[in-house]
Amino acid sequence: MDQFYINLIFVGASFLIYIGIAVWAKAGSTSDFYVAGGGVHPITNGAAIGADWMSAASFISMAGLIAAGGYSNSTFLMGWTGGYVLLAMLLAPYLRKFGKFTVPQFIGDRYYSENARLVAVICLIVASVTYVIGQMAGAGVAFSRFLEVDSTMGLIIAAVVVFVYAVLGGMKGITYTQVAQYCVLIVAYTIPAVFISLHLTGNPIPGLGMFSTHTESGVPLLAKLNQVITDLGFNEYTADVDNKLNMVLFTLSLMIGTAGLPHVIIRFFTVPKVADARWSGGWALVFIALLYLTAPAVASMARLNIMTTLYPEGTAAQPIEWAEIENELDEDGNRHWIKEWEITGLISFEDKNGDGRVQYYNDKNPEFAAEAEARGWKGSEFSYNRDILVLANPEIANLPGWVIGLIAAGGLAAALSTAAGLLLAISSAISHDLIKSRINPEISDKGELLAARISMAVAIVVATYLGANPPGFAAQVVALAFGIAAASLFPALMMGIFSKRVNNVGATLGMLSGLIFTLVYIFIYKGWFFIPGTNNLPDTPENWILGISPLSIGAVGALVNFAVAFMVSKATAEPPVEIQELVESVRYPRGAGSAHDH
């Protein structure tokens, strides 16, 4: 059977399941829409959190980033994992005890200020929209390849699917859809990884295979990878990081940004009790670990596979002929994987020296330039979007068609599950914290539900438009979102739980300071904010202040937020006694708050 139809069967079957679940679990009230009625089992909720957590950035892009940058990009894995532990252990149980199921609602009540709540809504929307752009871009990549359309059309298809099941089902539908999506994505991620590990090393456990011997060459797999890429002017895969400060700040930004993002926090309100929230966090960590322990192996094996595809003779001096790629057909009549992906526009080849071969090397490395020139090379001729690596890995390794179809469904499940959770957080903030809280407090339950669905639909349209031209790879866009959340929401949450002294003025000015500082820094280096005489400060390490990347600045923004909040609070009146007692009661629970308090 043609690979296109196999993909269509796997993707179509998974979508029918998702939409069927959304219809079955259709939200009938705001309680169902926001927190699934508060009656989800901890294991079920743990699987849903896992799917919500492991977005397109985790499934599609994280391994691609590690593959491209090696050890230095393992910060994505460390930051996200550490951040989840921070959220599950340090914040979620206390927020669940407080009983306010949206982040702006907690901030508004804790800081006894509607202005603080409004600022939190703005911070949430900016962070969540940035995050959902990465998900939609990742979904567009997956759809474009497996449905053989261009990436823009793939993005539109993804938006339509999310619109149907997220707008209809709300949190109740999304919860059970995400359980199904977790099952699809974890199977889709691990099965190809097992196949590839067996093929390259003979070890069926990918995490161990990465440190095993490369079967064909007889040397350790990572040593073989280092040899292949350094022969082409790239840095060693296992090379240490030069800028330790940036690495620490980036990891910290991801960690505290994780703890400040609202779409996972909401999930802890879908269970009946505070104890269930803790158990949900534990189960989710188990489910998340299954993918995160496999990702580094997938990354290294994908990088080695793509290099040996382009240099099949094992020597950098003899790249593959383009005609060989162009004319290759497998036994089922399918074209070479590079030609299949070329249709999407995410892979390109330009024969700069006219020799018909595919030269792929680091043409930015001045030390390698002389060697490349001696070979008659006129610049690297091959480029690919890093987000394709995990999705293309089964094709690169010539795995069976059903495995390719499975990973197509898994990649889409990862992107759509997180997109749905983020869109729900956005719609909750607009309908509950903006419309019901400030604009129309007398709105009916039915009216609020309609407002939530309309705001989610508008958010989908905006995210689709921005996802067509994202400011980076999926994981890079997500990192920007984490930085924004780290600088704005995380400090307000932490101080709201662990400090009785921080007041409404301090928290509000702290959030605004952190948000504005971080956005200005990001906008300058991403070319969206022009400063005369700077040529928009190119986004390169040489131009960053103290070598701090725009992806890392969220940690500094958080420090600005903390500093402003504490200094202003010290200079102004203490919070009311009842608020201080409330903070005390949240830290030392005497009973669970209601997740239905809205």
C-alpha positions in Angstrom: 0.0 0.0 0.0 1.2 3.5 -0.8 2.7 5.3 2.2 0.3 8.3 1.8 -2.7 6.0 2.4 -1.0 4.3 5.3 -0.4 7.7 6.9 -4.0 8.7 6.1 -5.3 5.6 7.9 -3.3 6.2 11.1 -3.9 9.9 11.2 -7.6 9.6 10.3 -8.2 6.9 12.8 -6.6 8.8 15.6 -8.6 12.0 14.7 -11.9 10.0 14.7 -11.1 8.8 18.2 -10.3 12.4 19.4 -13.4 13.9 17.9 -15.6 11.0 19.1 -14.3 11.5 22.6 -15.0 15.2 22.4 -18.6 14.5 21.4 -19.0 11.9 24.1 -17.6 14.2 26.8 -19.1 17.4 25.5 -19.0 20.1 28.2 -22.5 21.1 29.4 -21.5 23.6 32.0 -18.7 26.0 32.8 -17.5 23.5 35.5 -17.2 20.8 32.8 -15.6 23.3 30.4 -13.0 24.7 32.8 -12.1 21.8 35.2 -13.9 18.7 33.7 -16.3 18.7 36.7 -13.5 18.1 39.1 -13.9 14.4 39.1 -11.0 13.0 37.1 -9.0 10.0 38.5 -5.3 10.8 39.4 -3.9 8.3 36.9 -6.1 9.5 34.1 -5.2 13.1 35.0 -1.5 12.1 35.1 -1.7 10.8 31.5 -3.6 13.9 30.4 -0.9 16.1 32.1 1.7 14.1 30.3 0.1 14.7 26.9 -0.5 18.4 27.8 3.1 18.7 28.8 4.8 16.8 25.9 4.0 19.3 23.2 5.2 19.6 19.6 8.3 21.0 21.2 9.0 17.8 23.2 7.9 15.3 20.5 8.9 17.0 17.3 11.4 19.7 18.1 13.4 18.9 21.2 15.2 15.9 19.7 15.9 18.0 16.6 17.5 20.7 18.7 19.6 18.3 20.6 20.6 16.6 17.3 21.7 19.9 15.9 23.5 21.3 19.0 24.4 18.1 20.9 25.2 18.4 24.6 24.7 22.2 24.7 21.0 21.8 23.7 20.3 19.2 26.4 19.4 22.3 28.4 15.9 22.0 26.9 15.5 18.5 28.4 17.0 19.5 31.8 15.0 22.8 32.1 11.6 21.3 31.2 12.0 18.2 33.4 13.2 20.3 36.4 10.5 22.8 35.8 7.8 20.1 35.9 9.1 18.8 39.3 9.1 22.4 40.6 5.5 22.9 39.5 4.2 19.6 40.8 6.0 19.7 44.2 6.2 23.4 45.0 3.2 25.2 43.4 0.4 23.0 42.2 -0.7 21.5 45.6 -0.9 25.0 47.2 -2.8 26.5 44.3 -5.1 23.5 44.4 -5.7 24.2 48.1 -6.4 27.8 47.4 -9.2 26.6 45.1 -9.0 29.1 42.3 -8.7 27.2 39.0 -7.2 30.0 36.9 -3.9 31.7 37.5 -5.3 35.3 37.2 -8.1 34.4 39.6 -5.5 33.3 42.2 -3.4 36.4 41.7 -6.5 38.7 41.8 -7.7 37.2 45.1 -4.3 36.8 46.7 -3.3 40.3 45.9 -6.9 41.7 46.6 -6.8 43.6 43.3 -8.7 43.5 40.1 -5.8 45.4 38.5 -3.4 42.6 39.5 -5.8 40.1 38.0 -6.0 42.1 34.7 -2.2 42.3 34.5 -2.1 38.5 35.1 -4.6 38.0 32.2 -2.3 40.0 29.9 0.8 38.1 30.9 -1.1 34.7 30.5 -2.4 35.6 27.1 1.1 36.8 25.8 2.8 33.7 27.1 0.1 31.2 26.0 -0.3 32.7 22.5 3.5 32.6 22.0 3.5 29.0 23.2 0.6 27.9 21.0 2.3 29.4 17.9 5.0 26.7 18.4 2.4 24.0 18.7 0.6 25.1 15.5 3.9 25.4 13.6 4.8 21.9 14.7 1.4 20.5 13.7 1.8 22.3 10.3 5.2 20.5 9.8 3.6 17.1 10.5 0.5 17.6 8.4 2.5 19.0 5.5 4.6 15.9 5.2 2.2 13.2 5.9 -0.7 14.6 3.9 1.7 15.8 1.2 0.6 19.4 1.2 2.6 22.6 1.8 3.2 23.7 5.4 0.6 26.5 5.4 -2.1 24.1 4.3 -1.0 21.7 7.0 -1.3 24.5 9.6 -4.9 25.3 8.5 -5.9 21.6 8.7 -4.4 21.4 12.2 -6.4 24.5 13.2 -9.7 23.0 12.0 -9.1 19.8 13.9 -8.3 21.6 17.2 -11.3 23.9 16.6 -13.7 20.9 16.5 -12.6 19.0 19.6 -11.3 21.8 21.8 -14.1 24.3 21.3 -16.8 21.6 21.6 -15.5 19.5 24.5 -13.7 22.1 26.8 -11.6 20.6 29.6 -13.9 17.6 30.0 -13.4 16.6 26.3 -9.8 17.7 26.3 -8.9 15.6 29.3 -10.1 12.3 27.8 -8.8 13.2 24.4 -5.4 13.9 25.9 -5.3 10.4 27.5 -5.8 8.9 24.1 -3.2 11.3 22.6 -0.7 10.3 25.3 -1.1 6.6 24.3 -0.7 7.5 20.7 2.3 9.8 21.1 4.3 7.6 23.5 3.9 4.5 21.4 4.7 6.5 18.3 7.9 7.9 19.9 9.3 4.7 21.4 8.6 2.1 18.7 10.7 3.9 16.0 13.4 4.6 18.6 13.6 0.9 19.5 13.8 -0.1 15.8 16.5 2.5 15.1 18.5 1.6 18.2 18.4 -2.1 17.2 19.5 -1.2 13.7 22.4 1.0 14.7 23.7 -0.7 17.9 21.8 -4.0 18.4 20.5 -2.7 21.7 16.6 -2.5 21.9 16.7 0.2 24.7 17.4 3.5 23.0 18.9 5.2 26.1 21.4 2.4 26.5 21.9 2.1 22.7 23.2 5.7 22.6 26.2 4.6 24.8 26.6 1.3 23.0 28.9 0.3 20.1 27.9 1.4 16.6 27.4 -2.0 14.8 28.8 -1.1 11.4 31.9 0.7 12.5 32.7 -1.1 15.8 33.2 2.1 17.7 31.0 3.7 20.3 28.0 5.4 18.7 28.7 8.9 20.0 32.4 8.6 19.0 31.3 7.6 15.5 28.9 10.6 15.4 31.7 13.0 16.6 34.0 11.7 13.9 31.4 12.1 11.1 30.4 15.6 12.0 33.9 17.0 12.8 35.1 15.7 9.5 32.6 18.2 8.0 33.6 21.2 10.1 30.9 20.9 12.7 31.6 21.0 16.5 31.8 17.8 18.4 28.4 16.5 19.4 29.6 15.9 23.0 31.5 19.2 23.2 31.2 21.2 26.4 29.4 24.6 26.5 31.5 27.8 26.3 29.0 30.2 27.8 28.2 28.6 31.2 26.2 31.7 32.4 23.9 31.5 29.4 23.4 27.8 29.9 22.5 28.2 33.6 20.1 31.1 32.9 18.5 29.3 30.0 17.9 26.1 32.1 16.6 28.3 34.9 14.3 30.2 32.5 12.8 27.0 31.3 12.3 25.6 34.8 10.6 28.6 36.3 8.7 29.3 33.1 7.4 25.8 33.3 6.1 26.4 36.7 4.4 29.7 35.6 2.6 28.4 32.5 -1.1 28.1 33.2 -2.3 25.2 31.0 -0.7 22.5 33.2 -1.7 24.3 36.5 -5.4 24.1 35.5 -5.1 20.3 35.2 -4.5 20.0 39.0 -8.1 21.3 39.5 -9.7 18.5 37.6 -9.2 16.0 40.5 -11.5 15.8 43.6 -8.9 16.4 46.4 -5.5 18.0 47.1 -4.0 14.5 47.7 -5.2 13.5 44.2 -3.4 16.6 42.8 -0.1 15.3 44.3 -0.7 11.8 43.0 -1.5 13.3 39.5 1.8 15.0 39.6 3.7 11.8 40.4 1.9 9.8 37.7 2.6 12.5 35.2 6.3 12.4 36.0 6.4 8.7 35.2 4.5 9.2 31.9 6.8 12.1 30.9 10.0 10.3 31.8 9.2 7.6 29.2 9.7 10.1 26.4 12.3 12.3 28.0 14.7 9.5 28.7 14.4 8.4 25.1 14.8 11.8 23.4 18.6 12.1 23.7 19.0 8.8 22.0 16.6 9.7 19.2 18.5 12.9 18.7 22.0 11.3 18.4 20.8 8.5 16.2 18.8 10.9 13.9 21.9 13.1 13.4 24.1 10.1 12.6 21.4 8.7 10.2 21.1 11.9 8.2 24.9 12.3 7.9 25.4 8.7 6.7 22.5 9.2 4.3 24.3 12.1 2.7 27.8 10.5 2.9 27.0 6.7 2.4 30.6 5.8 1.7 31.6 6.9 5.2 34.0 9.6 4.0 33.4 13.3 3.9 35.1 13.6 0.5 32.4 11.5 -1.2 28.8 12.9 -0.8 25.9 11.2 -2.4 24.8 12.1 -5.9 21.5 14.0 -6.2 20.4 11.8 -9.1 20.7 8.8 -6.8 18.2 10.4 -4.4 16.0 11.7 -7.2 15.7 8.3 -9.0 15.5 6.0 -5.9 12.3 4.0 -5.4 11.8 1.4 -2.7 10.0 -1.9 -3.3 6.6 -0.2 -2.8 7.3 2.5 -5.3 8.0 5.2 -2.6 10.6 7.9 -3.4 13.7 8.6 -1.3 12.8 10.2 2.0 14.6 13.5 1.1 12.4 13.8 -2.1 9.3 13.2 0.0 10.2 15.9 2.5 11.3 18.3 -0.3 7.7 18.7 -1.3 7.0 20.4 2.0 9.6 23.1 1.5 11.3 22.0 4.7 14.3 20.4 2.9 16.2 22.1 0.0 19.1 21.3 -2.2 21.0 23.8 -4.4 23.9 22.5 -6.5 26.3 25.4 -6.1 29.3 23.9 -7.7 27.4 21.9 -10.4 28.9 18.5 -9.7 25.6 16.8 -9.0 26.6 15.8 -5.5 25.0 16.9 -2.2 27.7 18.8 -0.2 26.5 19.3 3.4 29.0 20.8 5.8 29.6 23.8 8.1 30.4 26.6 5.7 30.5 29.0 8.6 33.7 27.4 10.0 36.7 29.4 8.8 39.1 26.6 9.8 37.3 24.1 7.5 36.9 26.6 4.6 40.3 25.9 3.0 39.7 22.1 3.0 36.2 22.6 1.5 37.6 24.9 -1.2 40.3 22.3 -2.1 37.5 19.8 -2.7 35.8 22.2 -5.1 32.9 23.0 -2.7 31.3 26.4 -3.1 29.2 26.4 0.1 26.8 24.0 1.9 24.1 22.9 -0.6 21.7 21.1 1.7 19.5 22.5 4.4 16.7 21.1 6.5 14.3 22.3 9.2 15.3 20.7 12.5 11.7 20.1 13.3 11.5 17.3 10.7 14.1 15.0 12.3 11.9 12.9 14.6 9.2 12.7 12.0 11.6 11.7 9.3 13.7 9.3 11.4 11.7 6.2 10.5 12.0 7.0 6.8 15.7 7.7 7.1 16.2 4.3 8.7 13.9 2.5 6.2 11.5 1.3 8.8 8.1 -0.3 7.8 5.3 2.0 6.5 3.1 1.4 9.5 5.8 2.8 11.8 5.9 6.0 9.7 2.2 6.2 9.8 2.3 5.7 13.6 4.8 8.5 14.2 2.7 10.8 11.9 -0.2 10.3 14.3 2.0 10.7 17.3 3.5 14.0 16.2 0.1 15.4 15.5 -1.2 14.1 18.9 1.6 15.9 20.7 1.1 19.2 18.9 -2.7 19.2 19.2 -2.9 18.1 22.8 -0.8 21.0 24.1 -2.5 23.4 21.7 -5.9 22.5 23.1 -4.7 22.9 26.7 -3.2 26.3 25.9 -6.3 27.5 24.1 -8.4 26.5 27.1 -6.2 28.5 29.4 -6.5 31.5 27.1 -10.3 31.2 26.8 -10.7 30.7 30.6 -8.7 33.9 31.2 -10.8 35.9 28.8 -14.3 34.6 29.6 -13.8 34.0 33.4 -11.2 36.5 34.5 -12.0 39.4 32.0 -15.6 39.2 30.9 -17.2 37.7 34.1 -14.9 39.4 36.5 -14.7 42.9 35.0 -17.0 43.5 32.0 -20.2 41.6 32.9 -20.3 40.1 36.4 -24.0 39.2 35.9 -23.4 37.0 32.9 -25.2 33.6 33.0 -23.5 30.2 33.1 -24.6 29.6 29.5 -23.4 33.1 28.4 -20.0 32.5 30.0 -19.7 29.1 28.3 -20.5 30.8 24.9 -17.9 33.5 25.6 -15.3 30.9 26.4 -15.9 29.1 23.2 -15.9 32.2 21.1 -12.6 33.4 22.7 -11.1 30.0 22.1 -12.1 30.2 18.4 -10.6 33.7 18.1 -7.4 32.4 19.7 -7.1 29.5 17.2 -7.4 32.0 14.3 -4.7 34.3 15.8 -2.4 31.3 16.6 -2.8 29.9 13.1 -2.0 33.2 11.5 1.2 33.7 13.6 2.1 30.0 13.3 2.5 30.4 9.5 5.5 32.7 10.2 6.9 31.6 13.6 10.0 33.4 14.9 12.1 30.2 15.1 11.8 26.4 15.4 8.9 25.0 17.4 11.1 24.5 20.5 12.7 28.0 20.2 9.3 29.6 20.1 8.2 27.6 23.1 11.4 28.7 24.9 10.4 32.3 24.3 7.0 31.6 25.9 8.6 30.0 28.9 10.8 33.0 29.3 7.8 35.3 29.3 6.0 33.2 31.9 9.1 33.0 34.0 9.5 36.8 34.1 5.8 37.6 34.7 3.7 34.9 36.3 6.1 32.6 38.2 7.3 35.3 40.7 3.8 36.4 41.5 2.7 32.8 42.2 5.7 32.1 44.4 5.4 35.3 46.4 1.7 34.8 46.6 2.2 31.4 48.3 5.4 31.9 50.3 5.4 35.6 51.3 2.8 37.4 53.4 4.5 40.8 53.0 4.1 41.2 49.2 1.1 43.5 48.5 -1.0 44.3 45.5 1.0 47.3 44.3 4.3 45.3 44.5 2.9 42.3 42.7 1.3 44.3 39.9 4.4 46.5 39.3 6.6 43.4 39.6 4.7 41.5 36.9 4.7 44.6 34.5 8.4 45.2 35.1 9.4 41.5 34.4 7.1 41.3 31.3 8.2 44.6 29.7 11.9 44.0 30.4 11.8 40.5 28.9 9.7 41.4 25.9 11.9 44.4 25.0 15.0 42.3 25.1 13.4 39.5 23.0 12.0 42.0 20.5 15.3 43.8 20.0 17.2 40.7 19.1 14.4 39.1 17.1 14.1 42.2 14.9 10.7 43.3 16.0 11.8 46.3 18.0 14.0 48.8 16.1 16.6 50.9 18.0 18.3 53.6 15.8 21.9 52.9 15.0 21.8 49.2 16.1 20.8 47.5 12.8 18.3 45.6 15.0 21.2 43.9 16.9 21.6 40.6 15.1 20.6 37.6 17.2 24.1 36.3 17.7 26.2 35.6 20.8 28.6 38.5 20.0 25.7 41.0 20.2 23.9 39.6 23.3 24.4 41.6 26.6 26.8 39.6 28.7 26.3 36.7 26.3 22.7 36.2 27.5 20.4 34.8 24.7 16.9 36.1 24.2 15.8 32.6 25.0 17.5 32.9 28.4 16.4 36.4 29.4 13.3 35.2 31.2 15.4 34.2 34.3 16.8 37.8 34.5 13.3 39.1 34.0 12.1 37.0 36.9 14.8 38.6 39.1 13.6 42.0 38.0 10.1 41.0 38.9 11.1 39.7 42.4 13.2 42.8 43.1 10.5 45.3 42.1 7.8 43.5 44.0 9.8 43.3 47.2 11.1 46.9 47.1 7.7 48.4 46.3 5.9 46.2 48.9 8.4 47.3 51.6 7.8 50.9 50.7 4.0 50.6 50.9 1.3 49.3 53.3 1.3 45.7 54.4 -1.5 43.4 53.0 -4.7 43.2 55.1 -4.6 40.8 58.0 -7.1 38.5 56.4 -4.9 38.2 53.3 -1.9 37.3 55.5 -4.0 34.7 57.3 -5.1 33.3 53.9 -1.5 32.9 52.8 -0.8 31.1 56.1 -3.7 28.7 55.7 -2.7 27.9 52.1 0.8 26.8 53.3 -0.6 24.9 56.2 -3.8 23.3 54.9 -6.7 22.6 57.1 -8.9 21.4 54.3 -9.2 21.5 50.5 -10.5 24.5 48.6 -13.2 23.9 46.0 -12.2 23.6 42.4 -15.7 24.8 41.5 -15.4 28.2 43.1 -16.1 30.4 40.2 
